[in-house]
Amino acid sequence: MKPLSDVQNSAFMAIAPCRAASLALVVLANEDSQHAPDTMKELLDQSVHRIRAAYEMLTAGLDKLLAESEYELLS
């Protein structure tokens, strides 16, 4: 059985990039167009990818990780 702190660290590793992506989206929405359109599209795509990865981790991935570590969420 893995320590619960290992599970927490794995979840945090998915959530941290999502937080950065959210901040990047706020910056993109509030800044004047200092970047080329291609650069802004790339930043948007990266942000969306990171948010989706975190969502996947928190919906399906966390349950799987907990089961592999012999833990479960109580409902």
N, C-alpha and C positions, 0 to 999 in steps of 0.2 A: 504494500500500500504506500503510495506516494504521500508525503506530507501535504496538508492542505495549503501550506504556503506556496508550494510548487504550482498548484492549481491557480491560486490567486495571481502568481507572477505571470502565468500564461494568459490569463484573462486580461491582466493589466497591459501586457504586450500587444493585445489586440485593440484595447481601448485607447491607449496613448496616441497612436497614429491618427485615430478618429478625432481626437480632441484637436490635434494639429491641423487636420483637414478642415474641421469646422472653423477654426480661426482663419485659415487660408481663404475659405469661402466668404467670411465676413470682410476680410481685407479686399478681396476681388470685388465685392459688392459696393464697397465704400470708397475705393480709390479712383482717382482719375485714370484714364487709359494711358498709363506709362509703359505698358507692355504691348508688344505686337499681338495681334489677334491670335496667332498660332500659340504664343506663349500662354496667353490667358486660357485658351482652350485646353492646353496641356495641363495647366494647374487645376482647372476645373475637373478634368478627367481623373487626375491623381486623387483629388479630394473625394470625388464620388467613389472611386475604387476603395479608398481607405475606410470610408464610412460604411460601405457595403460589407467589407471584410469584418469590421467590428460588429455589425449587425448579425452577420452569419455566426461569428464566434459566440455572441450572447444568446442567440436563439437555438441553434443546433449544436454548435461546437462545444459550448460549455457543458451541456448535458452529456455529450459523448466523452469529453475529457473527465468529468466527474465519475462516470461509469467506469472508464478505464482505470481510474485511480481508486476505485471501490468506495466512492462517496455518492450520495444522491441528494437532490433538493427535495425537501418536504413541502407538500402543498397544503 
